[in-house]
Amino acid sequence: MATLIGPRGGPIASVDTDFPVADGLCDFSKLASVDLSGADLDLFPGDPRLRSEIRVVAAMSGGVDSSVVAALLKYAGYGVVGVTLQLYDHGAALKKQGACCAGQDIHDARRVAEALGIPHYVLDYESRFREQVMEDFADTYLKGSTPIPCVRCNQTVKFSDLLATARDLGADAMATGHYIRRTLDEAGRAELSRAADPDRDQSYFLFATTRDQLDFLRFPLGGMKKPDVRRAASALGLQVAAKPDSQDICFVPQGKYADIVQKLRPGASAPGDIVHMDGRVMGQHDGVIRYTIGQRRGLGVATGEPLFVTKIDAPNRRVIVGPREALLTSALAIGESNWLGEGSLEDACVAGVRALARVRSTRAPVPGRMALVDGLPGFVFDVAEEGVAPGQACVLYAAPDGRTVLGGGFIASTVSAAH
């Protein structure tokens, strides 16, 4: 019941309004037992059209979150079209538990679409995903930085190519299962706000969403708690109700990042020196791609003090190590960026706007001020932050509560607190 169509630029099939309906459709009356008060289902406030006249593409990864989004949109009366991306199809990744966008997940998305009685399309984006996400992942490691492929995937494949395809399918909006809220400011412009559930908030991975994309995107789960999402799936009898959440990076089997880099860039594991900050050569390594800033385990050097990776000198194939205090960062500079706040990012830095910054997805935003650092837009922490790594994202939130996403960028360089 699924139709395979090519990536943007290939043939786009028209949506069949007489799409065959599967036996045993979901009974939406069972949602009465589920708390849906946090679901944002009024996608177009004030729109005079009947919801049945509004077409929404639901990005379906095969997981419980995106499946419930498709279900709630159907329940709310919209004309829903499910779209699933096939991003990779190789080796052990197909069988990896907690992955997405391959093999079993496509099958799961198809079965949910059948249960909902909605059209479902599978888009082959393997080559685009490899070029924009996997290749960038490998090259970033080779430069001695730490990549965030989930941000790249959202930025390029999902919120660029897929969003354009949704428009080609005649959609009025595209909805995803991300835990983030789309709110409106006083001028009626769309903005990104952190999810109601801080433990599920995905704003860190969505900072690169542009204003144009935000006008078209919707996030129905931003105000919901995860247990209620699973209860909704269970009430509807969706077989993904108890499916584990995606873990780690989808295309990296068993979490072995270096193996993927080596496969994509043969010869990437060139050996080099492990050097202490004071200049002492402590040992040898078998490739800078196997190390990240802040790493302590697996260094292969024995000393009387705990050592951490403080810097990666990729051009000279050196891994620099030192004491934990050497990881403290007082400021950082941002390279590639996206800005959703007032004016421009540069203007905010010149003005020293107070904000909160988040430098890892697992950390809470911390206060400081925006500034120019080494001639680039940047951020100065009120209290030095530990283990800030080039290549990772610095996501900026409006002070004082950090509710609204101002934007952010990829960390280009850092300033040691010791300096």
N, C-alpha and C positions, 0 to 999 in steps of 0.2 A: 504493500500500500504506500510505499515511499517512492519518491521520484528522485533520481540522481541527476543533478544539474551541475554545470561547471562553475568555476569561480567567476568573479565579475569580469565581463568581457566575453564570456561564453554564452550559449543559448540559455534564456530564462523561460521556463515553462509558465504558462498562465495558470492562475489558481482556478481549479475546477470547483464551481459552486455546488455541483452534484457529487461531491466526494463521497464515496461509499462509507456508510456508517457501520462500525463493528457491532457485533452482538455483545450484550452485557455492558452497555454504556454506564458511566458513573452516575450514581444517584446523588445529585447535588443537595437534596433535602437533608442528607446526613451531615452536611456542614453546619447545621443548626446547633450541633453539640460542641462546636469548635469556636474558640475565641478568635474572631477575625477583626477585632476592633483596631488592631494595629496595621491591617492591610490597607494600602493606598490603592483603591480601585476606581477612584474618580480621576481618570487620566486626563480629562479635558474639562476642567471646571467651567461651567457657563456655556458649554457648546450646545447649541439647540438640536443637534442631530440625535437621532435614536442611536443607542450604543451598537445596535446591530448593523448600523451603517458605517461604523468606525472599524477599520481593519487594523489589527495589531499583530505584528510578528513577534512570536515568543521564541527567544533563543533557548533551545533545549539541549543541554549537555548530556542528559541521561541521568542526572542526579536528582535528589529529592527537591531541592530548592527550585530549580528551573521547571520541574514537572508541576509543582504546586502553583507556580506563577501562571503557567498555561491553563491549569485547571481553574484558578480563581478568575482569570480573565474571561474564560468561557462562562463560568458561573455568573459573572457580572453582566453578561450579555453582549460582549464585544464579538466581532468577527475575527476569530483567532486563526493564525497560520503558524504552525510549528516549523522551525528550521534548526537543523543540527549540522554542525561542521565536522567533517572528517579531516583531522589535522595530521595524523600520522598512522602508520600501519606497519610496524616493524618489530620483529622479534619478541622479546620478553615484555616489552611495553604493552603489548596487546593484552597480556594476561595479568598485568600488574594490578593488584587491589588498590582502589582509591585513586585510579587514574581517571582521565576524562577524554572524550572526543575520539574514541577508537573502539573497534570491535564491539564488546558487550554493551558499552554505553550507548552506541548508536541504536542497537537492538532495543535497549530499555526505553530510549526516547520514542522510538517507533511504536512500541506497545502502549505507552502512555497516550500518545496521540490517537491511537486506535480506540482506546478506552474513552477518550474525551470526544471522539467523533469529529476531529479537526484534520484538515490537510497537513501533511508532513513532508518536508523536503530535506534531503541530505546533500550538502554542498561539499564537493571535493576541493579542499584548500591545502592539500599536502605540500605542494610546491611553494605556495605563498608562505605557509607556516615555517617551512624549512629555511626559506630565504630571510624572512623578517624576524624570526624568533630564535630558531636553533643556531643559525649561522652567527647571529649577533651574540648569542650566549657564548659560543666558542671564542669568538674574537675578543669579547670583553675579558674573559679569563686570561687569554694570551697577553693582554695589555697589563695584567696584574690587578685588575679591578674585579669587583664582585657583582655579577649581573642579577637582574630581576626579570626573568622571562615572562612572568605573569603580567607585569606591567606592559611589556612589549606586545604581548598577545592582545591585551585589551586595547592598546593604543593603535595597533595596526590591523590585525586580522579581524577582531571582533567589532570594534567601534569605528572602523574605517571601511574595510571591504564588506563585511556582513551588513553593516548599516546601509551602505549604498545598495546592496542587493535587496534589502528590505524595502527601500524606496522603489526599486525596480518592480517589486511585487505589488506596488500600489498601496503600501502600508501608510497609515497615518502616524504610527509610532512603533518603536521596537522596545520590548520589555525583557529584562533579564532577572536572574535570581540573585543578584548581588545584594548584600546587606548594606545599603546606603540609602539616604533619602534625597529626593529631588524636591527642593522647596523653592519658594518665590520670595524675592526681596521686595522692598517697599515700592520699587519701580515696576514690579511684575516680571522681572527677569529671573530665569531659572538659575539656581545655584545648588551646589552639592553640600549636604549636611551629613554629619556622622549618624550612623544607625542608632536606633533607640537602645539596642542591646550592645553595650561596649565590648562584650566578649566576641561578638560576631562582626563588628564593624569592619568593612573592607575599603574604607576611604583611602588607605595607604596605597592600594593597588590601582586606584582610579583617578589619581591626581592629574593624569595627562588627558582627561576628558575635556574636550574643548567646548566653548559656548555653543557652537553650531551643533555639535553632537548632543549636547545636553538638551537642546530644544526638542530633539527627536526621541530621546531615551526616556524610559520610565522604569522605576524600581519598586514594584508593589510590596516587597518584603521588608523595606527599610524600617518600618515601625513594628515589625513582628519579632517574637521570640522563637528561637529554633524549635523548642518542644511543640509549640503550637503549629509550626509548619509541618512537622512530622505527624501530628495528630490529624491535620487536614488530609494529608496523603493517606493515612490509615483509614480515616472515615470514608474516603472515596474508593478504598480498595486498591490503591495503586501499589504495585509490587515493589516500587522503589522506596516505600515508606521507611524501611529500616536499613536502606543502603548506606554504607559508610561514606563520610565526606571525603572529598578529594584530598590527598595528602602529598606533600612535597611537590616536585616538578613532574608534570604528566609524562614527559618523554624521557625521563631518566630512570631506568629500571634499578631497583634496589638502592636508589640514592647515590649511585656511583657517578658523580659529575665528571670526574677526570676521564672516565672511560668514554663518555660521549664526546668530550672535547678531542680526545685522541682519535676517535673515529672520524670526526668531522675535519680535524686538522692533524693529519699524520705527522709525526715528528714534534708534536707539541710538548712532549715530556723530555725536553733537553735538560740534562743535569746542571747543577750549579752549586754555589756555596750558601750555607746558612751562616750569616754573619751577625755577631752581637753589635748593638749600637755603638759600643766603644771600639769597634774595628776588629775584634778577635774573630777569626774563622772558627766556628763551633762544629762544623760538620758539612756533609753534603746532602743535597736533595735530588729527587728524580723528576723535577718539573715544577715550575712555579704555579702551574694550574692546579696543583694539589693543596694549595695553601690559601687561606683567607685572613684578613685582618682580624685580630682578636683570638685566633686559634691558639690553643695550648696543647691539646693532645696530638700525638703522632708526629712531633717535631723530630724525633730521632736523635736528640742531643741530651746528654745528662749533665746537670750542674747541681750545685747546692741550692739554687734559687729557682722558683717557678719562672718560666720564660713564656712569652706570648709573641705572636707575629705582630709586629708594629708597622711594617711597611713591606711592600713587594716591589722590588726594582726589576721589572720584567726585561728591559733592554739589556741589562747586565746579568740576568738570570740569578739574582741574589734575593734571598729571603732574609729580611732584617728582623731580629728578635730583641726583646728587652723586657724589663720589669713591667708589671701591670700598670703602674702610674704613667708609663710612656704611652698608653692607649688613650689618655685623656685629651680631648679635643676642645679647644676654646671657640673655634669658628670654622666655617666651611664655605667653599665657593661652589656655586651651581653652574653647570654647563647647560645642556639641553633642558628647556623648561616649558611650563604651561602656566598661564596666569588667568585666574577667574575673578580676582579682586578689582577694586576701583583703580582707574588709571592703568599704569603699566608696572611691571615688576621692577624695572629700573628706578622708576619714580619712588616706589615704596622703599627701595633700598637707600636711595639718597636721603629720603625723609626720615629714615631710621624707625619705620613703623614697628610698633610692638606686635609680636605674634607668638605663636607656639609652633614648635617644630618637632616632627617625628622622623627619626632616622632609621628605624627598623619597624617592621610590621608588628612585632611582639612588644614594643615599648610604648608607653604613654607619651603624648606630646609634652614637651617641656618648654618653659618660657625663655624669651630672649628678644632680640631685635634684629630686624633686617638691616643689611648694610652691604656696601661694596667691599669685597674681599679679593685682593690681588687683581683689582680691576673688573671683577665679575660680580653679578648678583650673588648675595650670600646671606649668611645668618650667623649672629654672634650669640652664644649661649650665656645665660645668666650664671649658670653653674656648669663647669666643664662636663662634657658627655663622653662616655667611654666607648671605644671601639667603633668609631665612625669610619665607614669604608667607602672609598671612591668606587663609583659604579652603582652603589645603592641609591635609593631615593631619599630626598629630604622633602617631606610634605609639610606645607605651611597651613596653619589654622588661625582664624581670627581670634584675637585676645578679647576678653580675658577667659572666656569659657571654652574656647576651642571647638565650638559646635560646627562652624562653617569652614569649608575648605577654601582657602585662598588660592591654592595652586601648589607649585613645587617644581622640582627638577632633579636631574641626576647629579650626584655629588662628583665634582670634578677634582677637588683638592681639599685638604684639611690643614688647619693651623694647630700645632701642638700646644697644649696648655703650658708645657714647660718653657715655651718661648714667649 
